[in-house]
Amino acid sequence: MKIIFLCLLFLTLSCSKVEPLTAPVKEQSYTDFITNKSQYITDQSSDIFEETPWYIYDENNHIIWPTFSVYALRTNSKYYKVQILDYYDSSANPGNYTLRIAAENESEKIYSFNAAGCGNVYTNRDYESCMNNPLTNIYKYLNIETGETYDYTSEQALESKQWDLAFNGTSIRINAGKYGKKGARIGSLFIYTDFFPGGVVDYQRIAEVSFSDRGSRFFNLDMDLRNIPYALPPGVDRVINEPDWFSSDEVDPDLFKAKNDNWWLIRSSSADSYFKFNVADINEVKDSDGNIETTITIESYYQAPGESEFSPSLRSWQLESFSSAKRLVRLCLDLDQQALVHCSKDKAKVDLTFMALNREPRQWKIQTASGAIGPLSLEDISSRSTGKLE
């Protein structure tokens, strides 16, 4: 928080609950607040910034206080730590972000930019009308690698891969799901819950951090950016999300082709075996009636029950062909045995379920039984020797 707010607090002490500390806060083991959850996530979307808000609103002083939570962002096959340090500039104008960013195993960078947008219901009396006006409801789009910002319309942002995070007042988006096509993912890396003892905000403790190191004590902890669950963003309901494993063919848009540069770590339905999974090929041919015959080939590395690592042998499995003449196709996959099984009678063996709804346009999806991690690059998946992560 900028120095002007320190002055503001001194001037309003008579009505403020925030007071300067007479003694430093007792040192604690901050490592206890590092996220400790399974990396495997299920097919359900969430908004990480709603589940773990980056700020608290102080109604007495009308201040947005950052909570100095640390987030991990996975984008372009790289990992970054992200921490929001400030929401104000030196003149106390809101919507002026200061971020601390560090790519995995690299030094930190500080980015500052204006993204006031519509603010929020606390700071903008005309919030609703602002949100309904496309000329004022504008996000600032940030490239996390370069620090460059862009002013895009929502339509432009949806098509652009130049940005990673977007800001509008206190609202934050990532380039994924219904907001973008880059496939970014974000997760909560560190939450200092001692800011909220007994569920009550301790503004004094937040102020101490704001006016000292601004959360560097949290940011600089030894944290594994890969060892956390990365949430599915709004608009993405499956870990193996459709745009990440297939796309329309450029020559004939009616046909699909594999996007085989993405991989997933999959946990079996019994949670005792694991797979490095890739859709290697999709072969489609139209017949004389216009129906499409499809053959899908998947590849995997297998870690059998009781084994400590993946086998180095690549397995290839060509699934049973199917036709778009059949309105609904459902294939239940036992990845251990590389076999199709009965979806209800053999439910305990089903690791993945593939479904094709053959109408215009055709719709495909893959559902996981026990969770997965991804999409991951070939380099990332190759560096992972085991799927047993708990």
N, C-alpha and C positions, 0 to 999 in steps of 0.2 A: 504494500500500500504506500502510495506516495506520501512525502513528508507533509503535504498540506493537510492530510487527514489527521496527523498527529497534532497539528495546531488546532484543527477543528475539535478534536476530542478534549483538549485542554480548555477550550472556550465554552464547551457545553457540558462540563462535568456535573453541573447542578442537576441536569435532567438525564444524564447518561449513566448506564450501568457499567460502562467500560472505564476502568481506571488504570493508570500506569502502575506496573508492578514495582514493589519496593525490594523484591528479591527475585532472582531468576527461578523459573519453573524447575522443579526437581527433575534431574536427568532420568530418562526412562529407557527401557529396551524397545526402541522403535521397531525393531525387526518383528516384534509380535504382531504388528499391524500390516505386514505384507500379506497379500492375498494367498491363501492356501486352499485351493479348490482344484478338483480334477479338470484337466484340460479338455476332456471329452464333453461335448455339448450335444443336446438333443435338438430335434427339429421344431424350434420355437423361437420366434424373434423377440427382441427386447431393446429398449433404449437405455444404454448404459448411463447416460447423463441424467435420466430420470431415476434410475435405480440407485446411483451413487452421485448425487448432485455435486457440482464443482463449487457451489457458493451457498451462503446463508444470507438471508435478508434481515438486517437489523432495523426493525420498525422504529425504534426510539430515535435513532440517528439517521435513518433513511440511507443506509450504506449497504452496498453489496460486498460482503466479505468472502474472499476465496477460502476454501477449506484446505487448499494445498494438497489435495489428493493427487496421486500420480497414476496416470493412465498409460497403457501400452498400446501402440498403434502398429498394425501390420499392413503395409502397403507396398506395392511394387517389389514384393518378396524381401523387403527390409523391415526391421523392427526399430521402433522409436519409443523413448520415454517422453511423456507430455505432462506438463504441470502449468496451471494457470496461476500467475502471480498477482495480477492486478486487473481491475476493471475500470480504472480511472487514470486520466493523465494528470500532469502536475498542476493543472488548474481545476481539478475536481470534476472534470467533464466525464460523464459515464459513457460506456460503450467503447472505451479505449483499452484494448487488451494488451497485456504483457505476458508472453509465454516463455517458459523454459523448455527447450527441446534438446534431446540427445539421441543420436542414432546409436544402435547397439555397438558398444566398445569404442565410442567416439566421444570427444569433448562436447560440452553443452553449448548451445546457442541461445541467444535471447532475441525474440521477435516482438515488435510492437506495431500495432495497427489499429485503425478505427473501424469499428463494426457496430455502431450504435443502433442501426436499423430501427426497429420499433420499441426497443427496450423491453419492458415487461409491465404487467399490471400495476406494479408498485411504483415504477419510475416514470410512467407515461400515462397521463389521464386520458389520452386519446388512443390508447393501445388498440382497442377493437377496430376503430376506423382505419388506423395505420396498417393493421394486419390485412385488412380487406382491400388496401390500395397497392397494386403492384409497383407503383412508382416510389412508394416509401417502404414497403415490406421487402427490403433488399438484404441479401446475405453478402458477406465478404468471404471470398474463397482463397484459401491459403495453400500454397505448395510447401509441404513440410521440409523438403530437402533444400530448397533455395531461399525460402522466406518470402517469395514473391506473392502478392495478393492480386485478385482479379475481381472485377465487377461484372458478374454474369447475370443474365436472366435465369429463371429456373429451367427453361428449355435448353439454354446453352450449357448450363452446369450438368444437365443430365447426359449430354454427349461428350463433355470434356474430361480428359484424363490428366489435365494439368494440375488439378487441385486434389487435396486430401481431406482437409477439414474446412467447414464453413461456419461462419458466426453471424448472428443477427441478434443484437441485444444479448440476453443471457442464454439464448438458444444456440445449440451446436449440432451440426450434422457431419457425417462422414460420406465419402464418395463411394456409395454402395447402395444396393437395394433400390428404393423408390426415388432416391436422390441422385444416383450416379451409377456408372458402369465400371468403375475401377476395381471393385471387389475388395475394398479396404475393410478391415476388421479392427475393433477396439475392445479393450478389456480393462477392468479395474486392477491396478497393480498394488496400490497402497492406499488405505483409508485410515486416517488417524481418528478413531472413534472416541478417543479421550477428549475431543473437542465437544462431545455431547454426553457428559456424565449423567446417567439416569434419564437420558432422553431430553435433557435440557441443554441449550446452547451455552457454552462457557465463552462469552465474548472476550473476557479478559485474557484467556489463554490464546484465543485466535489473534488478538491484538499483539500479544508478545511475539508471536511468530511473524506477524505482518511487519512489525517495526524493527525486526532483527534480521534474520537470514532469509526471510520470505520462503521458508519451506525447503531450503537446500539440505537441511538435516535429514529430511525425508527422501528427497530426490537422489541424494548421493549414496543411499544405502545400496548394498550389494543385492541386486534383484535380477532374477532370471526372466527376461522379457518373453521367453517362449513357454514358460512353465505356468501359464494361467489360462483360464477359459476365455476365448474371444467370442463375444456375444454376436448373435445374428442380428443385423441392424433392421430397422423397420422396413418392411417390404420383402424381407427374405425369411422364409419359413422352413427352409431345409438346409442342412449343413452342406449336402451335395447339391448345390443350387444350380438350376438349369443353365444359366448363361456361363457357368464355370466349366461345364463338361460337354456341351454341344452348342452348335450354332447353325444357321441356315447356310446352305451352299451358295457360293457366289454365282455359279453358272445357272443352277436351277434352285431358286429359293424355296421350292416345295420340298426339297430334300434336306436332310440334316447331315452334318459331319461332326466328327469328334474334335473337341479341344483337348488334345492329349498332353498339354504342357502342365496341367494341374493334377495334383495328387492329394489323397486323403489318408489319414490314419484312422482305421475303423476298429472298433472294439466289438467282438462277437456278442451275440445275444446272451451267451452264458458268461460273458465278461472274463473268460480265461484264455482266450486266444486273440490274436491281433493281425491286422493286414495293412500293408501299404497298397493302396488301391488306386487304379488309374483306368479310365475309359480309353483304351488304346485306339479303337477304330469303330466307325459306324459306316457300314456299307448299305446303300439303299439303291434299289432299282425299281423303275415304274414298269408295270405290265401294260398290255394293250388296252385294258379297261381303265387305266389311270390309277389303279391301286399300287401301293408302295410296299415292296418286300424289304424287310429290314433284318440285318444281321449285326449284332453288337459283339465286339471282342473286348474283354477286360483283362488287365494284367495285375498281378499282385505279388508281393513278397509276404511270406507266411511265418508267423511266430506261433508255434503249436502250444497247447496247454503244457505247462511245466517248463517250457524253454525260456531262457533268459534273454535271448536275442532273436532277431529275424533271421531266417535262412537266407543265404546269399543267392539262392536260385530263384530266378524270375519265373513265375507261373503264368501261363496264358490260357484263357478259357473263352471259347466262342459260344455265345448263348444260342439257344434255340431260335431259329428265324420266326418272324411273325409278319402278318400282313395288315395293312391299314383297312382291308375289307372287313376285319373284325372290329366292331365299335370300341370294345374295351379289352385291353390286353393286360394281364397281371402275371408277373413272374416273381416267385419268391426264391431267393438265393441263399443257399447254404455255402458260405465261402470256405469253410473248413474242408468240405468234401468236393467243392466246385460242382455242385449239383443243384438242380431245380427240385424243390420239395413242395408238398401240399401246404397251401398258405394257412389253413386252419388246423388240420390234423397234425402237421409237423411244425406248429408255431414256435416251439422252443428252439428249433434249428434255424429259423429264419434270421439272417443277419441283415439283409437288404431286401427291400421290396421295390420292384420296378413296375410302373404303371404307365400305360399309353392310352390316352383318350383320343380316338381317331375321328375327329370332326374338324371343321374349319374354324380356326387353325388347329392343327394337331397339337396336343399337349402331352408332354412327358414329365415324369418326376421319379426320383429315387428317394425312398424313406429309409432311415436307419432304425435299427431295433434298440441299440444300446449306446448310441452316441458316436461321434466322429470328430476329427480335427482337420481343418482345412478351409479353403484350398491352400495347398503348399506347393512351392516350386520343387523341381527335381533336385536342386541343390539342398534345399531345406529337408526334404524327405530323406535324402541320402545320408544326411548327417545324423539321423535318428536311428539308433541301433536297437531300440526296444519300444514296444507299445505299452509295456507295463509301467505306468507313470505314477500311480498312486503310492 
